[in-house]
Amino acid sequence: MRSRLLYLPAAAALSLALLTGCNTEANTSTAAPSTTNRETMLPSGPASPSQTVLANANTATVAEITAAFSSAGVPDAEKWAAQVVEHRPYSGTDGWSALRQDLDQDTIDDATFSKITSVLQAT
């Protein structure tokens, strides 16, 4: 019985050290939790000016694609997003040639098309 009593203070000290060590500032994370929507690859909050947002051309909503286009600096982002949604599906494996044909109906320039395809995925 006496030998067990000798271990009690050591066990209490060890428990206290572990609990104290788990609660130090060095061990706590100050990073914000991830807010990425996995299906569309869009963050749930607003994008910062330096953050590029990706969108799936086949599953994202017009609003999600518009956000991605806006993050890439696409002019008339909502107009082009609606066109992408209207002409689905896309394989993306053809270098976006089907998308190019669809968007050329509205005479899209090369710079805008490049920005659009830089943020689209087709998985």
N, C-alpha and C positions, 0 to 999 in steps of 0.2 A: 504494500500500500504506500509506504513511504517513497519508494522509487518512482511511483506514478506521480506523486506530488512534486517531485523534482522536475519532471518534464512539463508540468503545467505552466510555469512562468516562461519557459523557453518557447512553448507552443504559442502562448499569448503574444510574446514579443515578435515572433515570426509572423503571425497573423497581422499584427499591427504594422509591421514593416511592409508586408505585401499590400495591405490596403492603402497605406500612405503612398507607396510607390506607384500604385495604379491611379492615384488622383493628382499627380504632379502636372504642372503645365507642360512639361516636356513630353508627356505621354498623351495629352489631349489634343485632338485635332481641331484646328481653327478653320479648316477648309469647309466651304459650304457643301452640302450633299449634292450629288449629281441630280440634275433635273432634266435629263435627256429622255425624250420619248423614243423608246427603242424601235418602234415600228416605222416612224417617219424620220428619225434621226434629227429631230428638231428640239432645241431646248424649250422648256415650258415657259421661261421668262424671256424678256426682250434681249436681243443680241446686242453685244457691244459693237462699236464701229469696227474693231479689228477682228471680230469673230465671224467666221464664215459658217453659215448654216446649210446643212445638206437636207435634201428632200427626196423622197422616192416618187418618181414620176408616175408610178402606177397605183400607189396607195394613199399618197398624201392628199389632203384637202386643198382647195383653192387658197385658203388662208395660210396654210402651212407652206405651200409652194411660193406664195406671194412673199412671205417672210424670208424664205431662202433667197429669192430673187432680189429682194430689197437689200439683204446683207451683202450681196455680190455687186450691188450698184446698177441693177438692171432698170432702165427707165420704163415706165408704164408696167411695173411688175405685176399688178393685178390683171391687166389685160392679157399678158403673156401666160400667166398662171392659168387663167380660164381656158386659154387655147390648148395648153398642155393637157389639162383634165378632159377637155372635149374630145381630143383625138387619141385617147388611150386605147390599147396598151402599147408600151414601147419595150423593145428588147435591150436597147443600149449597146448591143454587140455589133450593130451596123454603123458605128460611129455617129449615131443619132441622125442618120440620113432620113429616116421616116419623119422624125420630128422636124428636121430642116424643111422638108417638103410641106408639112402642115403649116409651119410658121411662115414660110415664104409666101403663102397666100396673102399675108398682111405685110409683105415686103420688109422682112427683118434684115437688119444690117449685120455684117460679120462680127463686129465688136459685141453687139447685144447677144447674138447667138452664142458666142464664146462664153460670155458671162453666164448665160442660162445653163449651158451644158457643164459649166464648172461646178455647179451646185446640185445637179440632178444625178440620181442613181436609178437604176432599173433592175432591182433584184426581186 
